[in-house]
Amino acid sequence: MNIQIFGVKKCFDTKKAERYFKERKIKYQFIDLNEKALSKGELESVKRSVDINDLVNIKSKEYKNLNIEHIRSSSVKEELLLNNPKLYKTPIVRNGKQATVGYAPDVWTNWE
């Protein structure tokens, strides 16, 4: 397994995801979205497993500030996510070509 957790340190669900993998002694790489955003390739990989609409955190301040609730285009949403990492719903957990958004231990159990 090659686990990557994309999240922010203050996010409760991100902390729970880290704890999930620590308790099972599964190594993972944590990427802080406040420091480094997903690359275009990483976003493409995640999009193969997750709908782009599920990646957007509609409760974030960034979402409200950008006033983007009317946007329907996937390519526009993708561009906004690449340029505004605070828009992501976290954690995004990747295992190779598989990915989840949010706290999803029921899916991660199948990865073991």
PyMOL commands that set and color helices and strands:
alter all, ss='L'
color gray80, all
select helices_A, chain A and resi 12-23+40-47+52-55+61-66+74-83+85-87+105-111
alter helices_A, ss='H'
color red, helices_A
select strands_A, chain A and resi 3-7+28-32+92-95+98-101
alter strands_A, ss='S'
color yellow, strands_A
deselect
rebuild
show_as cartoon
